[in-house]
Amino acid sequence: MKLINKKELYTRGMQHHKKSMLVVLLVFLLAACKKELNLVSQDTITDETFWKTANDFKLGANNLYNGLDRFGFEDTESDIAYNDPNAVSNGSYQPTENSGQWTTSYQYIRAANNMLEKGADKEDAEIRRYLAEAKFFRAWYYYRLLRIYGGVPLIDHVLTTDDPAAFTPRSTRTETVDFILNDLHEAQADLPKQKELADVDAGRITQGTALALIVRVALLEGTWQKFWSEGNANTYLDQAIAAAKDIMESGQYALYTGKGEQSYRYLFLEAGDDSPECILDRRYQRNILGHDAPYAYDQSGYNPTRKLVDLYLDKNGLPITNSASVFHGYDTYTSEFQDRDPRMTMTMIIPGTATNRVFYPVNKVENWPDKPQRNFNTGYILYKYMSEDATANNSGRLGDGSLFDYDRHLIRYAEILLSYAEAVFERNGQISDGELDQSINLIRKRAHMPVLTNAFVQVNGLNMRTEIRRERTVELALEGFRYDDLRRWKTAETEMKMDVKGIKVKGTDWQKRAPYSDPNFQNRVDANGFLIVETKRLFDPAKHYWQPLPTKEVAFYTTNGYTLTQNPGW
């Protein structure tokens, strides 16, 4: 018995259609009917009756947006966020029979391929625009597969019954990257610029969106090849630099500054929707498609870890471990938050301080911010994404997040600036102060942090690569980048095995406060008194840099006499 997988999902509809055609044909033959058959449905929408107008193609493209990432807890797969034990983060995950990421991505790839085939002979400029969107999304969904599996089978057309391409072998990672980049380069030509979008088209794919994904994918491959000593890393780093410069010089985007010193915080709330920083968003609308962000603000929430907290510089731009730092230590509830990078307190809450967040009336309990109490997990509470929308917060619909409608930023201009700086440094082994001013220092100025210069790095005994990576992690904290970054930097084998830690308990005010005064917490600290949240974590460099392909997919190939190579170690 053959197993059913995504390839059969492609072909099953066609098989059913052919069987129906054979039955109809047999009936007509038996009746000796000599009229020419018209097998195009007269009362339902089919491929034969659709795909005629630009609006048809727009509707087809609309479907491809549905698979864009919604709000989630992606960084719990890494070392900077924690709620419950995460199998990816701690290395305990095992091969599974099916994968939603695999199946869903190929379903959208199939839809994109269908659009591209139906519009292959169309010359209308508006139709070509929506075909370019389809090409972007084919690249996007292949990127979603690439980031966790590496090279995958590349399907560039709609599969039909008995199509040998149903058993296309895996391409290499580099071949997959090249396919993605080619789609994106081709898509650019027929896409509008951001500022050319009509209001009704806000949020649609633009030239800048395609360029931005080129930056992300080319940086991924360029750094991967560099740190694995594979291929020609500079080829991809050059592409990342060129695409980033095109965006930076286009005049289409800018960092959001609409809330002054608090702009970083409000970028991720309602005020940041449709800002000039947005390049690709998952868009929401109240009572149409809402979300459950701002998550939970307790032990089950999106909780920052000790690793993230200690990455924030002091107000003078120095690491807190530097002897010249003005870091105030951990002794009190609030001391570690004082004189730090302002993004720290726009990402997590200072214990005991009030916020503008309005709590559900049905959920009024004695807890923070009225008192310096924290979650009983890492001890740190998320502030980023905490909405101040009184209508949503006071809806009384506890647990129903359908009223929250601020967008999720999937690609924003700050990422492009960070990627440009990193690509330049990794390509050349250095970065000039001018290049820093064009990129990282724009981000630092928004955060009201000192600029980064080569002289500052040298005088203070710092490392430029470390500071570029620190800036990326802090600016993009809890936006889902860390897991991929650690793997492409080839540092996951060190970082991911470390214990997850939280607040400092012993020797601080927290030692005397429930529940941290309980022996259960007192006995879960390291030699320096920091709470150990999770220990005995695994990361095997021989297998954990890639996740295993779904076993049902592998078995499907094998059963039919083909091979779908599993990732190493699995």
C-alpha positions as CSV (number, residue, x, y, z in Angstrom):
1,M,0.0,0.0,0.0
2,K,1.5,3.3,-1.0
3,L,1.8,6.1,1.6
4,I,0.2,9.4,0.9
5,N,2.3,12.5,1.0
6,K,2.4,16.0,-0.4
7,K,3.1,14.8,-4.0
8,E,-0.2,12.9,-3.9
9,L,-1.9,16.0,-2.6
10,Y,-0.7,17.7,-5.9
11,T,-2.0,14.9,-8.1
12,R,-5.0,13.5,-6.3
13,G,-7.3,16.2,-7.7
14,M,-6.1,15.5,-11.2
15,Q,-6.6,11.8,-10.8
16,H,-10.1,12.3,-9.6
17,H,-10.7,14.7,-12.6
18,K,-9.4,12.1,-15.1
19,K,-11.5,9.3,-13.6
20,S,-14.6,11.5,-13.9
21,M,-13.7,12.3,-17.5
22,L,-13.4,8.6,-18.4
23,V,-16.9,7.9,-16.9
24,V,-18.5,10.7,-18.8
25,L,-16.7,9.7,-22.0
26,L,-17.9,6.1,-21.6
27,V,-21.5,7.1,-21.2
28,F,-21.4,9.2,-24.3
29,L,-19.7,6.4,-26.3
30,L,-22.3,3.9,-25.2
31,A,-25.0,6.3,-26.3
32,A,-23.3,6.7,-29.7
33,C,-23.4,10.5,-29.2
34,K,-21.4,12.2,-32.0
35,K,-21.6,15.8,-30.6
36,E,-18.3,17.4,-29.6
37,L,-17.9,17.2,-25.8
38,N,-17.5,20.3,-23.7
39,L,-16.0,19.2,-20.5
40,V,-15.6,22.7,-19.0
41,S,-17.9,23.1,-16.0
42,Q,-20.7,25.6,-16.7
43,D,-21.7,26.3,-13.1
44,T,-18.5,26.1,-11.0
45,I,-15.2,28.0,-11.0
46,T,-12.4,25.9,-12.5
47,D,-9.0,26.6,-13.9
48,E,-10.5,26.7,-17.4
49,T,-13.0,29.4,-16.5
50,F,-10.8,31.4,-14.1
51,W,-7.4,33.1,-14.7
52,K,-8.8,35.4,-17.3
53,T,-8.6,38.9,-15.8
54,A,-6.1,40.8,-13.7
55,N,-8.6,40.6,-10.8
56,D,-8.6,36.8,-11.1
57,F,-4.8,36.7,-10.7
58,K,-5.1,39.2,-7.8
59,L,-7.5,36.9,-6.0
60,G,-5.2,34.0,-6.7
61,A,-2.2,35.9,-5.3
62,N,-4.3,36.8,-2.2
63,N,-4.4,33.2,-1.1
64,L,-0.6,33.0,-1.0
65,Y,-0.5,35.6,1.8
66,N,-2.4,33.3,4.1
67,G,0.6,31.2,4.9
68,L,2.7,34.1,6.3
69,D,3.9,33.5,9.8
70,R,1.5,34.6,12.6
71,F,2.6,35.6,16.1
72,G,4.4,32.8,17.9
73,F,7.1,31.8,20.3
74,E,9.9,31.0,17.7
75,D,12.8,32.2,19.9
76,T,11.9,29.6,22.5
77,E,13.7,27.3,20.0
78,S,16.9,29.1,20.9
79,D,18.6,30.3,24.1
80,I,17.1,33.8,24.5
81,A,13.5,32.9,25.4
82,Y,11.8,30.2,27.4
83,N,8.4,29.1,28.6
84,D,8.1,25.3,28.6
85,P,10.8,22.8,27.7
86,N,11.3,23.1,23.9
87,A,12.4,20.0,22.1
88,V,14.3,22.0,19.4
89,S,16.0,24.2,22.0
90,N,17.1,21.4,24.3
91,G,17.9,18.9,21.5
92,S,15.4,16.2,22.5
93,Y,13.4,16.3,19.3
94,Q,13.0,13.2,17.1
95,P,12.0,12.5,13.5
96,T,8.2,12.8,13.0
97,E,6.0,11.1,10.5
98,N,4.6,14.4,9.2
99,S,5.5,18.1,9.3
100,G,3.1,21.0,9.0
101,Q,5.9,23.2,7.7
102,W,6.7,20.7,4.9
103,T,3.1,20.0,3.9
104,T,1.9,23.6,4.1
105,S,4.9,25.0,2.3
106,Y,4.5,22.6,-0.7
107,Q,0.8,23.4,-0.8
108,Y,1.5,27.1,-1.3
109,I,4.3,26.3,-3.7
110,R,1.8,24.3,-5.8
111,A,-0.6,27.2,-5.8
112,A,2.2,29.6,-6.9
113,N,3.2,27.2,-9.6
114,N,-0.4,27.0,-10.9
115,M,-0.6,30.8,-11.1
116,L,2.6,31.0,-13.0
117,E,1.5,28.4,-15.5
118,K,-1.9,30.0,-16.0
119,G,-0.3,33.3,-16.6
120,A,2.7,32.3,-18.6
121,D,1.4,33.8,-21.9
122,K,-0.1,36.9,-20.3
123,E,1.4,40.3,-21.3
124,D,-0.9,42.6,-19.3
125,A,1.3,44.6,-16.8
126,E,-1.1,44.2,-13.9
127,I,-1.3,40.4,-14.4
128,R,2.5,40.3,-14.6
129,R,2.6,42.1,-11.2
130,Y,0.5,39.3,-9.6
131,L,2.6,36.7,-11.2
132,A,5.6,38.4,-9.7
133,E,3.9,38.1,-6.3
134,A,3.5,34.4,-7.0
135,K,7.2,34.1,-7.8
136,F,8.0,35.9,-4.6
137,F,5.9,33.5,-2.6
138,R,7.3,30.5,-4.2
139,A,10.7,31.8,-3.1
140,W,9.3,32.6,0.4
141,Y,7.9,29.1,1.0
142,Y,11.1,27.4,-0.3
143,Y,13.0,29.7,2.1
144,R,10.8,28.4,4.9
145,L,11.9,24.8,4.0
146,L,15.5,25.7,3.4
147,R,16.0,27.3,6.8
148,I,15.3,24.1,8.7
149,Y,15.9,21.2,6.2
150,G,18.6,22.6,3.9
151,G,18.2,21.4,0.3
152,V,14.8,20.1,-0.7
153,P,13.1,18.8,-3.8
154,L,12.5,21.7,-6.2
155,I,9.2,21.5,-8.0
156,D,8.7,24.3,-10.5
157,H,5.4,23.2,-12.2
158,V,2.1,21.7,-11.2
159,L,2.5,17.9,-11.0
160,T,0.1,15.7,-13.1
161,T,-0.7,12.0,-12.8
162,D,2.3,9.8,-13.3
163,D,4.6,12.9,-13.5
164,P,8.2,11.6,-12.8
165,A,8.8,15.0,-11.1
166,A,6.7,13.7,-8.2
167,F,9.8,11.9,-7.1
168,T,12.3,14.7,-7.7
169,P,15.4,14.1,-5.5
170,R,16.6,16.6,-3.0
171,S,18.6,19.5,-4.5
172,T,21.7,20.6,-2.6
173,R,21.3,23.5,-0.2
174,T,23.2,25.8,-2.6
175,E,21.0,24.8,-5.5
176,T,17.9,25.5,-3.4
177,V,19.3,28.9,-2.4
178,D,20.1,29.7,-6.1
179,F,16.5,28.7,-7.1
180,I,15.1,31.1,-4.5
181,L,17.4,33.9,-5.4
182,N,16.6,33.5,-9.1
183,D,12.9,33.7,-8.4
184,L,13.3,36.9,-6.4
185,H,15.6,38.6,-8.9
186,E,13.0,37.8,-11.6
187,A,10.1,39.0,-9.5
188,Q,11.6,42.4,-8.9
189,A,11.1,43.7,-12.4
190,D,7.3,43.4,-12.3
191,L,6.7,44.6,-8.8
192,P,5.8,48.2,-7.8
193,K,7.9,50.2,-5.4
194,Q,6.6,50.7,-1.8
195,K,5.6,54.3,-2.3
196,E,3.7,53.5,-5.5
197,L,1.2,51.3,-3.7
198,A,-2.4,52.5,-3.6
199,D,-3.9,52.7,-0.1
200,V,-6.1,49.7,-0.9
201,D,-2.9,47.7,-1.7
202,A,-1.1,48.5,1.5
203,G,0.9,45.4,2.7
204,R,1.2,43.8,-0.8
205,I,4.6,42.6,-2.1
206,T,6.9,45.2,-3.6
207,Q,10.3,45.5,-5.2
208,G,11.6,46.2,-1.7
209,T,10.1,43.0,-0.3
210,A,11.8,40.9,-3.0
211,L,15.1,42.6,-2.4
212,A,14.8,42.2,1.4
213,L,14.3,38.4,1.0
214,I,17.4,38.4,-1.2
215,V,19.3,40.0,1.6
216,R,18.1,37.5,4.2
217,V,18.7,34.4,2.0
218,A,22.0,35.5,0.6
219,L,23.3,36.4,4.1
220,L,22.2,33.0,5.3
221,E,24.0,31.2,2.6
222,G,27.1,33.4,2.6
223,T,27.7,33.1,6.3
224,W,26.9,29.4,6.2
225,Q,29.5,28.7,3.5
226,K,32.0,30.9,5.2
227,F,31.9,29.2,8.6
228,W,31.6,25.7,7.1
229,S,34.4,26.6,4.6
230,E,32.1,25.5,1.7
231,G,31.7,26.9,-1.8
232,N,32.2,30.6,-2.5
233,A,30.7,32.6,0.4
234,N,31.6,35.9,-1.1
235,T,29.3,35.3,-4.1
236,Y,26.3,35.4,-1.7
237,L,27.7,38.1,0.6
238,D,28.1,40.3,-2.4
239,Q,24.4,39.7,-3.3
240,A,23.3,40.5,0.2
241,I,25.3,43.7,0.2
242,A,24.1,44.8,-3.2
243,A,20.4,44.1,-2.4
244,A,20.7,45.9,0.9
245,K,22.3,48.9,-0.7
246,D,19.5,49.0,-3.3
247,I,16.9,49.2,-0.5
248,M,18.9,51.7,1.6
249,E,19.4,54.0,-1.4
250,S,15.8,53.6,-2.7
251,G,14.3,56.2,-0.4
252,Q,11.3,53.9,0.1
253,Y,12.0,52.9,3.8
254,A,13.1,54.4,7.1
255,L,13.2,53.5,10.7
256,Y,10.1,54.3,12.7
257,T,10.5,57.3,14.9
258,G,6.9,58.3,15.5
259,K,7.0,58.0,19.3
260,G,10.3,59.7,20.1
261,E,12.4,57.9,22.7
262,Q,9.8,55.1,22.9
263,S,9.6,54.5,19.2
264,Y,11.2,51.0,19.4
265,R,8.5,49.8,21.8
266,Y,5.6,51.3,19.8
267,L,6.9,50.0,16.5
268,F,5.5,46.6,17.6
269,L,2.1,47.9,18.6
270,E,-0.7,49.6,16.7
271,A,1.3,52.8,16.1
272,G,3.8,50.8,14.1
273,D,1.4,49.4,11.6
274,D,2.1,50.6,8.0
275,S,5.1,52.6,9.2
276,P,8.0,53.3,6.8
277,E,9.9,50.5,8.5
278,C,7.5,47.8,7.4
279,I,8.7,45.8,4.4
280,L,6.7,42.6,4.9
281,D,4.0,42.2,7.6
282,R,1.5,39.6,8.6
283,R,-1.5,41.9,8.7
284,Y,-4.4,41.7,11.1
285,Q,-7.8,43.4,11.3
286,R,-10.1,43.5,14.4
287,N,-13.0,41.0,14.3
288,I,-11.8,39.7,10.9
289,L,-8.4,38.2,11.7
290,G,-7.2,38.9,15.2
291,H,-4.5,37.3,17.3
292,D,-3.6,36.3,20.9
293,A,-0.6,38.6,21.3
294,P,0.4,40.1,23.6
295,Y,0.8,36.5,24.7
296,A,0.7,35.4,28.4
297,Y,2.7,37.4,30.9
298,D,3.5,34.6,33.4
299,Q,5.5,31.4,33.3
300,S,3.8,30.2,30.1
301,G,4.6,33.4,28.3
302,Y,7.4,34.6,26.0
303,N,10.0,35.0,28.7
304,P,13.4,36.5,28.2
305,T,16.4,34.5,29.6
306,R,19.6,35.4,31.3
307,K,21.4,35.1,27.9
308,L,19.3,37.8,26.3
309,V,19.3,40.1,29.4
310,D,23.1,40.1,29.7
311,L,23.6,41.0,26.0
312,Y,22.2,44.5,26.6
313,L,25.0,47.1,26.8
314,D,25.3,49.8,29.5
315,K,24.2,53.3,28.5
316,N,27.8,54.1,27.4
317,G,27.9,51.2,24.9
318,L,30.0,48.9,26.9
319,P,29.2,45.2,27.8
320,I,28.3,44.8,31.4
321,T,31.3,42.6,31.9
322,N,33.7,45.4,30.9
323,S,35.6,46.8,33.8
324,A,34.7,50.3,32.8
325,S,30.9,49.6,32.6
326,V,28.5,51.4,34.8
327,F,26.5,48.2,35.4
328,H,24.8,48.3,38.8
329,G,24.7,44.6,39.4
330,Y,21.8,42.3,40.5
331,D,21.4,43.1,44.2
332,T,18.0,44.8,44.1
333,Y,14.8,44.1,42.1
334,T,15.7,46.9,39.6
335,S,19.5,47.4,39.7
336,E,20.3,45.4,36.6
337,F,17.9,47.5,34.6
338,Q,19.5,50.8,35.5
339,D,21.7,52.7,33.0
340,R,21.3,50.1,30.3
341,D,20.4,50.2,26.6
342,P,16.9,51.6,26.6
343,R,15.7,48.7,24.4
344,M,16.1,46.5,27.4
345,T,13.2,48.1,29.3
346,M,11.2,48.4,26.1
347,T,11.5,44.6,25.7
348,M,11.0,43.5,29.4
349,I,9.3,45.1,32.3
350,I,11.2,46.7,35.2
351,P,9.8,44.8,38.3
352,G,7.4,46.8,40.4
353,T,6.8,49.6,37.9
354,A,3.4,50.4,36.4
355,T,2.8,50.1,32.7
356,N,0.2,51.6,30.4
357,R,-1.2,48.1,29.9
358,V,-4.9,47.8,31.0
359,F,-5.6,44.4,32.4
360,Y,-8.8,42.4,31.8
361,P,-11.3,43.4,34.5
362,V,-12.1,39.8,35.1
363,N,-8.5,39.0,35.8
364,K,-7.6,41.6,38.4
365,V,-5.1,39.8,40.7
366,E,-2.5,41.1,43.0
367,N,0.6,40.7,40.9
368,W,2.9,42.9,39.0
369,P,3.1,45.7,38.1
370,D,1.6,46.7,41.5
371,K,4.3,44.6,43.3
372,P,7.8,43.5,42.3
373,Q,6.7,40.0,41.4
374,R,7.8,38.1,38.4
375,N,6.8,34.9,36.6
376,F,8.1,31.8,38.2
377,N,10.0,30.7,35.2
378,T,13.0,32.8,34.1
379,G,11.8,35.7,36.3
380,Y,11.7,38.1,33.4
381,I,8.4,39.4,31.9
382,L,7.9,40.5,28.3
383,Y,7.0,44.1,27.6
384,K,7.6,44.0,23.8
385,Y,4.2,43.4,22.1
386,M,2.2,44.4,25.2
387,S,-0.7,46.3,23.7
388,E,-2.3,49.4,25.3
389,D,-5.5,49.1,23.3
390,A,-8.2,49.7,25.9
391,T,-10.9,48.2,23.7
392,A,-9.1,44.9,23.3
393,N,-7.7,44.8,26.9
394,N,-11.0,45.5,28.5
395,S,-13.1,43.3,26.2
396,G,-13.8,40.9,29.0
397,R,-13.1,38.0,26.7
398,L,-10.4,36.4,28.7
399,G,-8.3,34.1,26.5
400,D,-9.9,35.4,23.3
401,G,-7.3,37.5,21.5
402,S,-9.5,38.1,18.4
403,L,-9.6,41.9,19.2
404,F,-5.8,42.4,19.0
405,D,-5.0,43.6,15.5
406,Y,-1.6,45.1,15.4
407,D,0.6,43.5,12.7
408,R,3.5,41.2,13.0
409,H,6.6,42.6,11.3
410,L,8.2,39.7,9.3
411,I,10.8,41.9,7.5
412,R,11.6,45.4,8.6
413,Y,14.1,48.0,7.6
414,A,16.2,47.5,10.7
415,E,16.9,44.0,9.7
416,I,18.3,45.2,6.3
417,L,20.6,47.7,8.0
418,L,21.9,45.0,10.4
419,S,22.3,42.5,7.6
420,Y,24.2,45.0,5.5
421,A,26.7,45.7,8.3
422,E,27.2,42.0,8.9
423,A,27.6,41.1,5.2
424,V,30.1,43.9,4.7
425,F,32.2,42.8,7.7
426,E,32.1,39.1,6.8
427,R,32.9,39.9,3.2
428,N,35.8,42.2,3.9
429,G,37.0,41.3,7.4
430,Q,36.3,44.9,8.4
431,I,33.7,47.6,8.2
432,S,34.4,51.4,8.0
433,D,32.9,54.0,10.3
434,G,31.0,55.3,7.3
435,E,29.4,52.0,6.6
436,L,28.5,51.7,10.3
437,D,26.9,55.1,10.2
438,Q,24.8,54.0,7.2
439,S,23.5,50.9,9.1
440,I,24.0,50.0,12.8
441,N,24.4,53.6,14.0
442,L,21.0,54.6,12.6
443,I,19.5,51.9,14.8
444,R,21.5,53.0,17.8
445,K,20.6,56.6,17.4
446,R,16.9,55.7,17.4
447,A,17.5,53.8,20.7
448,H,19.5,56.8,22.0
449,M,22.7,54.7,22.3
450,P,26.3,55.7,21.6
451,V,27.4,55.0,18.0
452,L,29.7,52.1,17.2
453,T,33.1,53.0,15.8
454,N,36.3,51.2,15.1
455,A,38.1,53.4,17.5
456,F,35.6,52.6,20.3
457,V,36.0,48.9,19.6
458,Q,39.8,49.1,19.7
459,V,40.1,51.4,22.8
460,N,37.8,49.2,24.9
461,G,39.2,45.8,23.8
462,L,36.0,44.8,22.0
463,N,35.5,42.6,19.0
464,M,33.7,44.1,16.0
465,R,32.0,40.8,14.9
466,T,30.8,40.3,18.5
467,E,29.3,43.8,18.6
468,I,27.6,43.4,15.2
469,R,26.1,40.1,16.3
470,R,25.1,41.6,19.7
471,E,23.3,44.5,18.0
472,R,21.4,42.1,15.7
473,T,20.3,39.9,18.6
474,V,19.2,42.9,20.8
475,E,17.4,44.8,18.1
476,L,15.6,41.7,16.7
477,A,15.0,40.1,20.1
478,L,12.0,37.8,20.3
479,E,11.2,38.2,16.6
480,G,12.3,34.7,15.7
481,F,15.9,35.2,14.3
482,R,18.1,33.7,17.0
483,Y,17.8,29.9,16.1
484,D,18.8,30.5,12.5
485,D,21.6,33.0,13.5
486,L,23.3,30.5,15.9
487,R,23.3,27.8,13.2
488,R,24.6,29.9,10.3
489,W,27.3,31.3,12.6
490,K,28.2,27.7,13.6
491,T,28.0,28.7,17.3
492,A,24.9,26.7,18.1
493,E,27.0,23.7,19.2
494,T,28.4,25.9,22.0
495,E,25.5,28.2,22.8
496,M,22.6,25.8,22.7
497,K,24.1,23.3,25.1
498,M,24.4,25.9,27.9
499,D,21.9,25.9,30.8
500,V,19.0,28.3,30.4
501,K,19.1,30.7,33.3
502,G,17.0,33.4,34.8
503,I,17.2,36.0,37.5
504,K,19.8,36.1,40.2
505,V,18.2,34.8,43.4
506,K,20.9,34.2,45.9
507,G,22.4,37.3,47.4
508,T,19.7,39.6,46.0
509,D,16.3,40.9,47.2
510,W,14.7,38.1,45.3
511,Q,16.1,35.6,47.8
512,K,13.7,36.9,50.5
513,R,10.7,37.0,48.3
514,A,8.2,34.2,47.6
515,P,8.3,32.0,45.7
516,Y,12.1,32.4,45.3
517,S,12.6,32.1,49.0
518,D,11.3,28.5,48.8
519,P,13.9,25.8,48.9
520,N,12.7,24.6,45.5
521,F,14.1,27.7,44.0
522,Q,17.0,28.2,46.4
523,N,18.4,24.8,45.4
524,R,18.1,25.5,41.6
525,V,20.9,28.1,41.3
526,D,24.4,28.0,39.9
527,A,27.6,28.8,41.7
528,N,26.9,32.5,41.2
529,G,23.3,32.4,42.5
530,F,21.5,32.6,39.1
531,L,18.3,30.5,38.7
532,I,18.8,27.5,36.6
533,V,15.7,27.0,34.5
534,E,16.8,24.1,32.3
535,T,19.9,22.0,32.3
536,K,21.3,18.9,30.5
537,R,20.6,20.4,27.1
538,L,21.9,18.8,23.9
539,F,23.2,20.0,20.6
540,D,24.9,17.4,18.4
541,P,26.8,19.2,15.6
542,A,26.6,16.0,13.5
543,K,22.8,16.2,13.3
544,H,21.2,19.2,15.0
545,Y,22.2,21.8,12.5
546,W,19.4,20.5,10.3
547,Q,16.1,19.0,11.4
548,P,14.9,15.6,10.1
549,L,12.7,15.3,7.0
550,P,9.3,13.9,7.7
551,T,9.6,10.1,7.8
552,K,6.4,9.6,5.8
553,E,8.0,11.6,2.9
554,V,11.1,9.5,3.0
555,A,9.1,6.3,3.1
556,F,6.8,7.4,0.2
557,Y,9.9,7.7,-2.0
558,T,11.3,4.4,-0.9
559,T,8.0,2.5,-1.4
560,N,7.9,3.7,-5.0
561,G,11.5,2.8,-5.7
562,Y,13.0,6.3,-5.3
563,T,15.2,7.9,-2.7
564,L,14.6,11.0,-0.6
565,T,17.8,11.4,1.4
566,Q,17.3,12.0,5.1
567,N,19.5,14.7,6.8
568,P,22.7,13.4,8.4
569,G,22.4,11.7,11.8
570,W,18.6,11.1,11.5
